[in-house]
Amino acid sequence: MDLKKTLKISGMTCAACSARIEKVTKRLSGVTNMSVNLATEKANVEFDDEKISLIDIIQAIEKIGFGAKEERKEEDEDQIRKERQIKILKTKFIVSAVFCVPLLYLAMGSMVSWLHFSIPSILRPMDYPLNYAIAQIILTIPIVIAGYKFYTVGYRNLFSLAPNMDSLISIGTTAAILYSLYSVYEILQHNYEAVHGLYFESAGTIITLILLGKTLEAVSKGKTSEAIKKLMSLAPKTATILKNNIEIEIPIDEVEIDDVILVKPGEKIPVDGIILEGNTAIDESMLTGESMPVDKKISDKVFAASINKNGTIKFKATKIGSETALAQIIKLVEEAQGSKAPIAQLADIVSGYFVPIVIGIAFISAILWAISGQSTIFYITIFISVLVIACPCALGLATPTAIMVGTGKGAEYGILIKSGGALESTHKIDTIVFDKTGTITEGKPEVTDVIALNNLDENTLLQFAASAEKGSEHPLGQAIVSMATKRNLEFLKYDDFKAIPGEGIEVSMGGKDILLGNKKLMDEYNIPTVKLIDTLDTLADMGKTPMYIAIDGETAGIIAVADVVKKSSISAIEKLKSMGIKVAMITGDNKKTADAIAREIGIDRVLSEVLPQDKSNEVKKLQSEDRKVAMVGDGINDAPALAQADIGIAIGSGTDVAMESADIVLMKSDLSDVATAIQLSKNTIRNIKQNLFWAFGYNILGIPIAAGVLHIFGGPLLNPMIAAAAMSLSSVSVLTNALRLKAFKPH
């Protein structure tokens, strides 16, 4: 059976690491897919558990030098681990900086005339070269110890023929230290000129700067996942349950299905449920992004982490733990943040070959400069600079960090983007197909017109109709009853009731004979409707369904019912058209009704009288016109069309977040969010392209400069310390650029 699991990976330092884990695990028999995310430090693995176990996969990852364990919902523990990691990195940086500053002062002071006299005479290189060298060794040792992981990880990967960024750092700084130790040996042999060959300060500074970069990187990575942390923190830790009318406060994990829970004003709803007693208004912005509180009464649903505003309620728990709407949202956002967008493939391919190529360039550059007659110090400087300036980290972080921030930002607006691929593809959409019922319209009929004849007033006509339909299960009847309730009309009792299938009803009420139904019913009872023809044509052109009422054999009026357009639909369609996107509507309704709705909201292309099973074919036809098509529907009868479209967008409330057929779920059921999702996708892709441009551009420019290309034309030689600073800053700049997405706001 195919299983999908998430692993927490430790020990990765750059894209070469994530590429290696993917390469090794994909070779295992039974592993069907493996995607490692450097930014989240997680891996999504799909495998056949009849061929291989999760333990085997974890052991394979551990065998190549990385830590792996199955992700559990111990988010507090995960957060503590990340904070501990940042603290350790900060401590290591501070230790290395404390020894690096005097090391640099000692090494550079003798070269700068105004500092020369402030160096103790016993440490002056030209007077006491051995003292000078030993002092540098003493200051370098603690720095190397602080950065020992660069060496253990770097050389282990190098000897495994899978070098990574740590390998570049360890080879470069080892070369500097070994050459410096050789120079110390020469000083011991009384060759005092060898004092100019000490490179301890370069090795120490490189390690210190890279530790600084790693610390900043870890802090920035934490900021990219703030959306998940916010969602996690929303859930309350305890719940008050009622047992034998006694209030008992228990941990949230101990709540069981069907428990009766008490929530007072200002408290958070602990789990999903259905109200048994009480009325209130609830802030559901954590689910939908909608700031206005929602009125709730008996039998209404409530969702975990929403806030009870002004009334005490009792409700029955229906979903707990990982089944709640909030947990489903968190799961969707996590999966999206852990997934890879197609645009990341180029960076992955480059990262896989990057480090071996850089090592090759470093050796070739050093050999060529040696052949050209340059000094040993010169070509060692070249060798170290090339190794240190190369940065696979920036390449590996360019895409996942932007996707993490983008999907998190979407969740803030109630837009759940289920994968990196969906986030990337959405910006290419040029045609959007909207399902009509429940998407463009409210999905439930409402009374739009009450037309009374024969000196009857509207309310009297509506009172008769609603009293006749009281208890009806027909949607049109329910709409009439609902309107009468809104107008506070009194329901009359009827003496006799007769349902006429496909036509309507006949009711005796207060001595009057009332007929309520369609034209066929009127014709059957010979009720004249000629004087209503013009009104009927007008109502039909507006997409409304008329219901005739006859009292004692005479036409008394018409009540028109329609599935009304959502308030947000017209502005949403206008917004999409202003963005240059073609908009179409698909529906099973007749052409006249569909055209009326389309005219009202400004849609030009209408696909009417389409059966649910044929909707996907209509999407396919649009795709055959070379269009990138998004389908927007309710995610149930539209599932085939949502799956067929390039991007499926489901309209849904908090209970619909797990819709498998959609790529994006709009929690607010607001069509304006379709445009927001497209804008967010465009901004995220622009951010990814910027990140990749700078990551590739940095390496394409930096490596030749480090190799001495400028020196050929009389330019300067790149100092390894500057190379290390540039390398560290490149990763931080990519992360900082990704964090700019946090400022995204829809137009």
C-alpha positions in Angstrom: 0.0 0.0 0.0 1.3 3.5 -0.9 2.0 5.7 2.1 2.9 9.3 2.4 5.0 10.5 5.4 6.8 13.7 6.4 10.3 13.4 7.9 12.2 16.0 9.9 15.7 16.2 8.4 18.7 17.6 10.4 22.3 18.3 9.3 21.5 19.9 5.9 23.6 23.0 5.2 22.9 23.7 1.5 21.1 22.6 -1.6 23.7 20.0 -2.4 22.6 18.2 0.9 18.9 18.1 0.0 19.8 17.0 -3.6 21.9 14.1 -2.2 19.1 12.9 0.2 16.6 12.9 -2.7 19.1 11.1 -5.0 19.9 8.4 -2.5 16.3 7.7 -1.3 14.8 7.7 -4.8 17.2 4.8 -5.6 15.6 2.7 -2.9 13.2 0.0 -4.1 9.7 0.9 -3.1 10.2 4.7 -2.8 8.0 6.3 -5.5 8.7 10.0 -4.7 10.9 12.1 -2.4 11.0 15.8 -2.0 13.3 17.5 0.4 12.8 21.2 1.4 15.9 22.9 2.6 14.0 25.9 4.1 11.6 23.8 6.2 14.2 21.1 6.9 11.5 18.5 6.0 11.0 15.7 3.5 7.8 14.4 2.0 8.3 10.7 1.1 5.9 8.4 -0.8 6.6 4.7 -0.7 5.1 1.2 -0.9 5.1 -0.2 2.6 5.0 -3.7 1.2 8.4 -3.2 -0.4 10.2 -0.9 2.1 9.5 0.5 5.6 9.9 4.0 6.9 12.7 2.8 9.2 14.6 1.6 6.1 14.3 5.0 4.5 15.4 6.8 7.7 18.4 4.5 8.0 19.4 5.2 4.4 19.3 8.9 5.2 21.3 8.5 8.4 23.8 6.3 6.6 24.9 9.3 4.4 25.3 11.5 7.5 22.0 13.2 8.1 19.5 12.9 10.9 15.9 11.9 10.1 12.8 11.1 12.1 9.1 10.9 11.4 7.3 14.2 12.0 4.9 14.1 14.9 2.5 16.9 16.0 5.0 18.0 18.7 5.2 21.5 17.3 6.2 23.0 20.6 9.2 20.6 20.7 10.0 21.5 17.1 9.9 25.2 17.9 12.1 24.6 21.0 14.6 22.7 18.8 14.8 25.5 16.3 15.3 28.1 19.0 18.0 26.0 20.6 19.7 25.7 17.2 19.7 29.5 16.8 21.0 29.9 20.4 23.9 27.5 19.7 24.8 29.3 16.4 24.8 32.6 18.2 27.0 31.3 20.9 29.5 29.8 18.4 29.5 33.1 16.5 30.2 35.2 19.6 33.0 32.8 20.7 34.6 32.9 17.2 34.2 36.7 17.0 35.8 37.2 20.5 39.0 35.5 19.2 38.7 36.7 15.6 38.8 40.5 16.4 42.2 40.3 18.2 43.5 37.9 15.5 42.6 40.4 12.7 44.0 43.2 14.8 47.3 41.4 15.2 47.5 40.3 11.6 46.4 43.5 10.0 47.9 45.9 12.5 51.4 45.4 11.3 50.3 46.3 7.8 48.7 49.6 8.8 51.2 52.2 9.9 49.0 54.0 12.4 48.3 50.8 14.2 51.9 49.5 14.2 52.9 51.0 17.5 49.8 49.8 19.4 50.8 46.2 18.9 53.0 44.9 21.8 56.6 44.9 20.8 57.0 41.3 21.8 54.4 40.3 19.1 55.8 42.5 16.2 56.2 40.2 13.2 59.6 41.5 12.0 61.1 41.6 15.5 59.6 38.4 17.0 58.2 36.4 14.1 57.8 33.2 16.1 55.9 34.9 18.9 53.7 36.5 16.3 52.9 33.1 14.7 52.3 31.3 18.0 49.9 34.1 19.1 47.9 33.7 15.9 47.7 29.9 16.4 46.4 30.3 19.9 43.7 32.7 18.7 42.8 30.5 15.7 42.3 27.2 17.6 39.0 28.4 19.5 37.6 29.7 16.2 38.2 26.3 14.5 36.6 24.5 17.5 33.6 26.8 17.2 33.2 25.9 13.5 34.2 22.2 13.9 31.0 21.0 12.2 32.2 22.5 8.9 35.0 20.1 9.0 33.3 16.9 10.3 30.3 17.3 7.9 32.4 18.8 5.0 35.1 16.0 4.9 32.6 13.2 5.6 30.6 14.3 2.5 33.8 14.9 0.5 35.0 11.3 1.2 31.5 10.0 0.4 32.0 11.7 -3.1 29.0 14.0 -2.3 30.6 17.3 -1.4 28.5 20.2 -0.1 29.0 23.8 1.0 30.7 22.6 4.2 33.2 20.8 2.0 34.1 24.0 0.2 34.6 25.8 3.6 36.6 23.0 5.1 38.9 22.6 2.1 39.5 26.3 1.8 40.2 27.0 5.5 42.3 23.8 5.8 44.4 24.9 2.9 44.9 28.3 4.6 45.8 26.7 8.0 48.1 24.0 6.5 50.0 26.6 4.5 50.3 28.8 7.6 51.6 25.9 9.6 54.2 25.3 6.9 55.2 28.9 7.2 55.6 28.5 11.0 57.9 25.5 10.3 60.0 27.8 7.9 60.2 30.4 10.7 61.5 27.7 13.1 64.2 27.1 10.4 65.1 30.8 10.7 63.5 31.7 7.4 61.9 34.9 8.9 60.5 36.0 5.5 58.0 33.1 5.9 56.1 35.3 8.4 54.4 36.9 5.3 52.9 33.4 4.5 50.7 33.3 7.6 47.0 32.9 6.6 45.5 32.1 10.1 43.5 35.3 10.1 41.9 34.4 6.7 40.8 31.0 8.0 39.5 32.5 11.3 37.6 35.3 9.6 36.0 33.0 7.0 34.7 30.7 9.8 33.5 33.7 11.8 31.7 35.3 8.9 30.0 32.1 7.8 28.9 31.4 11.4 27.3 34.9 11.3 25.6 34.1 8.0 24.3 30.8 9.3 22.9 32.6 12.4 21.1 35.2 10.3 19.9 32.5 8.0 18.4 30.5 10.9 16.6 33.5 12.3 15.2 34.4 8.8 14.1 30.8 8.2 12.1 31.1 11.4 10.4 34.2 10.2 9.3 32.5 6.9 7.2 30.0 8.8 5.4 32.5 11.1 2.1 31.8 9.4 2.1 28.2 10.6 3.2 29.4 14.1 0.3 31.9 14.2 -2.2 29.1 13.2 -0.7 26.8 15.8 -1.0 29.3 18.6 -4.7 29.9 17.9 -5.9 26.6 19.4 -6.8 26.9 23.1 -5.0 24.5 25.5 -8.1 23.6 27.6 -11.8 23.1 27.3 -14.7 23.3 29.8 -17.0 20.3 29.5 -20.3 19.6 31.3 -20.7 16.3 33.1 -23.9 15.9 35.2 -24.3 19.7 34.9 -20.8 20.2 36.6 -18.2 22.3 34.8 -14.9 20.5 34.4 -11.8 22.1 32.8 -9.7 19.5 30.9 -6.8 19.6 28.5 -7.8 19.9 24.9 -6.4 16.5 24.0 -8.8 14.8 26.4 -12.0 16.2 24.7 -14.0 13.4 23.1 -16.6 13.3 20.4 -20.1 14.1 21.7 -18.8 15.9 24.8 -20.9 18.9 25.7 -18.7 22.0 26.0 -19.5 25.3 27.6 -18.0 28.5 26.1 -18.4 31.9 27.7 -18.1 35.3 26.1 -14.5 36.1 25.1 -13.4 32.5 25.2 -12.1 30.5 22.2 -14.0 27.5 20.8 -11.8 24.5 21.7 -13.0 22.0 19.0 -15.5 21.8 16.1 -19.1 21.2 17.0 -22.8 22.0 16.8 -24.6 24.4 19.1 -27.1 22.8 21.5 -28.1 25.9 23.5 -27.6 29.7 23.3 -27.1 32.4 20.7 -23.9 34.4 20.0 -21.7 36.1 17.5 -18.4 34.3 16.7 -15.3 35.8 15.2 -14.2 33.2 12.5 -11.5 35.4 11.0 -8.8 32.7 11.8 -10.7 30.4 9.4 -12.0 32.7 6.7 -10.0 35.9 7.0 -13.4 37.6 7.3 -13.3 40.2 10.2 -17.1 40.5 10.8 -18.4 38.2 13.5 -21.0 35.6 12.3 -24.3 35.2 14.2 -24.8 31.7 15.5 -27.9 29.9 16.9 -29.0 26.4 17.9 -27.9 23.8 15.3 -25.3 26.1 13.7 -21.7 24.8 13.4 -18.8 26.3 15.4 -15.1 25.8 14.7 -12.0 25.4 16.8 -10.0 28.5 17.7 -12.8 30.9 16.6 -13.7 33.5 19.3 -17.0 33.6 21.1 -17.9 37.3 21.2 -21.0 38.0 23.3 -23.1 35.0 24.4 -22.7 31.8 26.5 -23.2 28.7 24.4 -23.2 24.9 24.9 -22.3 22.8 22.0 -21.6 19.1 21.2 -18.1 18.2 20.0 -18.2 16.7 16.4 -14.6 16.9 15.4 -11.5 16.9 17.6 -7.7 16.8 17.2 -6.4 16.5 13.6 -10.0 16.4 12.3 -10.9 20.0 13.1 -11.1 22.7 10.4 -8.1 24.5 11.9 -6.0 21.3 11.9 -7.0 20.7 8.3 -5.9 24.2 7.4 -2.5 23.8 9.2 -2.0 20.5 7.4 -2.7 22.1 4.0 -0.4 25.0 4.6 2.4 22.7 5.8 2.1 20.5 2.8 2.2 23.5 0.5 5.2 24.9 2.3 7.0 21.5 2.0 6.2 21.0 -1.7 8.4 22.1 -4.6 7.3 24.3 -7.4 8.4 23.3 -11.0 10.6 26.4 -11.1 12.7 24.9 -8.3 13.9 22.0 -10.6 16.5 24.1 -12.3 18.1 25.1 -9.0 18.0 21.5 -7.8 19.7 20.3 -11.0 22.4 23.0 -10.7 22.9 22.3 -7.0 23.6 18.6 -7.6 26.6 19.4 -9.8 27.6 22.8 -8.2 30.1 21.8 -5.5 32.2 19.3 -7.5 32.4 21.9 -10.3 33.5 24.6 -7.9 36.2 22.4 -6.4 37.4 21.6 -10.0 37.5 25.4 -10.8 39.5 26.1 -7.7 42.1 23.5 -8.5 42.4 24.4 -12.1 42.6 28.2 -11.3 45.4 27.5 -8.8 47.3 25.3 -11.2 47.1 27.7 -14.1 48.3 30.6 -11.9 51.2 28.4 -10.6 52.2 27.5 -14.2 52.1 31.3 -15.1 54.8 31.8 -12.5 52.9 33.4 -9.6 54.0 32.8 -6.0 52.6 30.1 -3.8 50.8 32.7 -1.6 49.1 34.0 -4.8 47.7 30.8 -6.1 46.7 29.6 -2.6 44.7 32.9 -2.2 43.0 32.1 -5.5 42.3 28.5 -4.4 40.7 29.6 -1.1 38.7 32.5 -2.6 37.1 30.3 -5.3 36.1 27.7 -2.7 34.8 30.2 -0.2 32.8 32.6 -2.5 30.7 29.8 -4.1 27.3 29.6 -2.5 24.9 26.7 -3.1 22.8 27.9 -0.1 21.4 30.9 -2.0 20.3 28.6 -4.8 18.7 26.1 -2.5 16.8 28.7 -0.5 15.6 30.9 -3.5 12.4 29.0 -4.2 11.2 27.3 -0.9 11.5 30.4 1.2 9.3 32.4 -1.2 6.8 29.6 -1.4 6.7 29.4 2.4 6.0 33.1 2.8 3.5 33.1 -0.2 1.4 30.2 1.0 1.5 31.5 4.6 0.3 34.9 3.3 -2.5 33.2 1.4 -3.7 31.5 4.6 -3.9 34.9 6.3 -6.4 36.0 3.7 -8.4 32.8 3.9 -6.8 31.4 0.6 -5.4 27.9 1.1 -3.0 27.1 -1.7 -2.3 23.4 -1.5 1.1 23.1 -3.3 4.1 25.0 -4.6 3.1 23.9 -8.1 -0.4 25.5 -7.7 1.1 28.7 -6.4 3.4 28.8 -9.4 0.8 27.9 -12.1 -1.9 30.3 -10.9 -0.1 33.3 -12.3 -0.3 31.8 -15.8 -4.1 31.6 -15.8 -5.8 33.6 -18.6 -9.3 32.1 -18.5 -11.5 31.4 -15.5 -14.7 29.3 -15.6 -17.2 29.9 -12.8 -19.8 27.4 -11.8 -23.1 29.3 -11.3 -25.0 27.8 -8.5 -23.4 28.3 -5.1 -20.4 30.1 -6.6 -21.6 33.1 -8.5 -25.0 32.8 -6.8 -25.9 32.1 -3.2 -26.9 28.6 -4.0 -30.4 28.9 -2.4 -33.5 30.5 -3.8 -34.8 33.8 -2.4 -38.0 35.7 -3.0 -37.2 38.6 -5.3 -40.7 39.9 -6.3 -44.2 39.8 -4.8 -46.8 41.0 -7.4 -50.3 41.2 -6.0 -53.5 41.7 -8.0 -57.2 42.4 -7.3 -56.5 45.0 -4.6 -54.6 42.5 -2.4 -51.5 43.9 -0.7 -48.1 42.2 -1.0 -48.0 41.0 2.6 -51.4 39.4 2.5 -50.5 37.5 -0.7 -47.2 36.4 0.9 -49.0 35.4 4.1 -51.4 33.1 2.1 -48.5 31.6 0.1 -46.2 31.1 3.1 -49.0 29.5 5.2 -49.7 27.1 2.4 -46.0 26.2 2.1 -45.3 26.0 5.8 -43.5 22.7 6.4 -42.7 22.3 2.7 -39.3 20.7 1.8 -39.3 22.2 -1.7 -36.6 24.9 -2.0 -39.0 27.4 -3.6 -41.5 26.8 -0.8 -38.8 27.3 1.8 -37.8 30.6 0.1 -41.4 31.9 0.5 -41.6 30.8 4.1 -38.2 32.4 4.8 -39.4 35.8 3.4 -42.6 35.7 5.4 -40.6 35.0 8.6 -38.3 38.0 7.8 -41.4 40.2 7.5 -42.7 38.9 10.8 -46.0 37.7 9.1 -48.3 35.4 11.1 -48.8 31.9 9.6 -52.5 30.9 9.1 -53.8 27.4 9.6 -55.1 25.5 6.6 -58.0 23.1 6.7 -57.0 20.9 3.8 -53.8 20.3 1.8 -53.2 18.5 -1.5 -49.8 18.2 -3.2 -49.9 18.0 -7.0 -46.5 16.5 -8.2 -44.6 18.6 -10.7 -47.3 21.4 -10.6 -47.8 22.8 -7.1 -50.3 22.6 -4.2 -54.0 23.1 -3.4 -54.9 24.4 0.0 -58.2 25.3 1.8 -57.6 28.1 4.2 -60.1 30.3 6.1 -62.9 29.3 3.7 -60.8 30.2 0.6 -59.5 27.8 -2.0 -55.8 28.6 -2.8 -53.7 27.2 -5.7 -49.9 27.8 -5.6 -47.7 26.5 -8.4 -46.6 26.7 -12.1 -48.5 27.6 -15.3 -49.4 24.0 -15.8 -51.3 24.0 -12.6 -53.2 27.2 -13.6 -54.1 25.8 -17.0 -55.4 22.5 -15.4 -57.8 24.5 -13.2 -58.6 26.9 -16.1 -57.2 30.0 -14.3 -56.6 32.8 -16.8 -53.1 34.1 -16.8 -53.1 36.3 -20.0 -52.9 39.6 -18.2 -49.6 38.5 -16.6 -47.8 37.5 -19.9 -45.7 40.7 -20.1 -44.7 40.4 -16.4 -43.8 36.8 -16.9 -41.6 37.6 -19.9 -39.8 40.3 -17.9 -39.2 38.0 -14.9 -38.0 35.2 -17.2 -35.5 37.6 -18.9 -34.1 38.3 -15.5 -33.6 34.6 -14.7 -36.4 34.4 -12.1 -38.8 31.5 -11.5 -42.5 32.7 -11.2 -45.0 30.9 -8.9 -48.7 31.7 -9.6 -51.2 32.1 -6.8 -54.9 31.8 -7.5 -57.6 32.4 -4.9 -61.1 31.1 -5.4 -60.6 30.6 -9.1 -59.0 34.0 -9.9 -55.4 34.9 -10.4 -54.2 36.7 -7.3 -50.6 37.4 -8.1 -47.1 36.1 -8.7 -44.2 35.4 -6.3 -40.9 35.3 -8.2 -38.1 33.3 -6.8 -34.4 33.3 -7.9 -31.0 32.1 -6.9 -29.6 35.6 -6.2 -26.2 36.7 -7.2 -23.6 37.1 -4.4 -22.8 40.7 -3.5 -19.1 40.1 -4.3 -19.6 38.5 -7.7 -20.0 41.6 -9.9 -17.0 43.4 -8.5 -14.9 40.2 -8.6 -15.7 39.7 -12.3 -14.9 43.3 -13.0 -11.6 43.0 -11.2 -10.6 39.8 -13.2 -11.6 41.4 -16.5 -9.5 44.5 -15.7 -6.5 42.1 -15.2 -7.0 40.9 -18.8 -8.5 37.5 -17.8 -11.3 36.0 -19.9 -14.3 35.0 -17.7 -16.9 32.3 -18.5 -19.8 30.8 -16.6 -20.9 27.1 -16.7 -24.3 25.9 -15.5 -26.9 23.2 -15.9 -29.6 25.9 -16.0 -31.6 26.8 -19.2 -30.1 29.3 -21.6 -32.5 32.1 -20.7 -31.8 32.0 -16.9 -28.0 31.6 -17.5 -27.9 34.6 -19.9 -29.8 36.7 -17.4 -27.3 36.0 -14.7 -24.4 36.5 -17.0 -25.7 39.9 -18.1 -26.2 41.0 -14.5 -22.6 40.3 -13.5 -20.9 41.1 -16.8 -19.9 37.7 -18.1 -19.7 37.4 -22.0 -19.2 33.7 -22.5 -21.9 31.4 -21.1 -21.9 27.6 -21.2 -25.5 26.6 -20.3 -27.5 23.4 -20.0 -24.3 21.5 -19.2 -24.7 18.3 -17.2 -22.3 17.9 -14.2 -20.5 15.0 -15.9 -19.9 17.1 -19.0 -18.4 20.2 -17.2 -14.9 18.7 -17.4 -15.3 18.3 -21.2 -16.2 22.0 -21.5 -13.0 22.9 -19.6 -11.0 20.6 -21.9 -12.5 22.4 -25.0 -11.2 25.8 -23.6 -7.8 24.2 -22.9 -7.7 23.0 -26.6 -7.9 26.7 -27.5 -4.5 27.1 -26.0 -5.8 28.7 -22.8 -4.6 28.2 -19.2 -7.9 27.5 -17.5 -8.9 27.8 -13.8 -12.2 26.3 -12.7 -14.1 27.8 -9.8 -16.8 25.6 -8.2 -18.1 24.2 -4.9 -15.8 21.1 -5.0 -18.6 18.5 -5.0 -20.5 18.1 -8.3 -17.7 20.1 -9.9 -14.9 17.7 -8.9 -14.2 16.4 -12.4 -14.0 19.9 -13.8 -11.8 21.1 -10.9 -9.4 18.2 -11.5 -9.4 18.8 -15.3 -8.6 22.5 -15.1 -5.0 23.7 -14.9 -6.0 25.2 -11.5 -9.0 24.0 -9.6 -10.4 26.6 -7.1 -13.0 25.4 -4.6 -15.4 27.7 -2.8 -15.8 26.4 0.7 -16.3 27.0 4.3 -14.0 25.7 7.1 -15.6 22.2 6.7 -14.5 21.9 3.1 -10.8 22.5 3.5 -9.9 18.9 2.6 -11.4 19.0 -0.8 -9.1 16.7 -2.8 -10.1 17.9 -6.3 -9.1 21.6 -5.8 -5.6 23.2 -5.9 -6.8 26.3 -4.0 -9.6 26.6 -1.4 -11.3 30.0 -0.8 -12.4 29.9 2.8 -14.5 33.1 2.7 -16.5 31.9 -0.4 -15.7 35.3 -1.8 -15.0 35.5 -5.5 -12.8 38.5 -5.0 -10.3 36.1 -3.5 -9.8 34.5 -7.0 -8.1 37.8 -8.1 -6.2 37.9 -4.8 -4.8 34.4 -5.4 -3.7 35.3 -8.9 -2.0 38.5 -7.6 -0.3 36.5 -4.8 1.0 34.0 -7.3 2.4 36.7 -9.6 4.1 38.4 -6.6 5.6 35.1 -5.4 6.9 34.0 -8.8 8.4 37.5 -9.3 10.1 37.1 -5.9 11.4 33.6 -6.8 12.8 34.8 -10.1 14.5 37.7 -8.3 16.0 35.2 -5.8 17.2 32.9 -8.6 18.6 35.8 -10.6 20.7 37.0 -7.7 21.7 33.5 -6.6 22.8 32.5 -10.1 24.2 36.0 -10.9 26.2 36.1 -7.6 27.9 32.8 -8.4 28.4 33.6 -12.1 30.1 36.9 -11.3 31.7 35.9 -8.0 33.6 32.7 -9.0 35.5 34.3 -12.0 36.5 37.3 -9.9 37.7 34.9 -7.1 39.6 32.9 -9.8 41.6 36.1 -10.7 39.9 37.2 -13.9 40.1 40.9 -12.9 43.8 40.5 -12.0 44.6 39.4 -15.6 43.5 42.9 -16.7 45.4 44.7 -14.0 42.5 44.6 -11.4 42.6 43.6 -7.8 42.9 40.1 -6.3 39.9 39.0 -4.2 40.7 38.6 -0.5 39.3 35.3 0.9 37.8 37.2 3.8 35.8 39.4 1.5 34.8 36.3 -0.4 33.5 34.7 2.8 31.5 37.9 3.7 30.0 38.0 0.2 29.0 34.3 0.4 27.3 34.7 3.8 25.4 37.8 2.6 24.1 36.1 -0.5 22.1 33.6 1.5 20.8 36.3 3.8 19.9 38.6 0.9 17.8 35.8 -0.7 15.9 35.2 2.6 15.4 38.9 3.2 14.0 39.3 -0.3 11.6 36.4 0.3 10.4 38.0 3.5 9.3 41.1 1.6 6.3 39.0 0.5 5.0 39.4 4.0 4.0 42.9 3.0 1.7 41.7 0.2 -1.7 43.2 0.1 -4.3 42.6 -2.7 -5.0 45.5 -5.0 
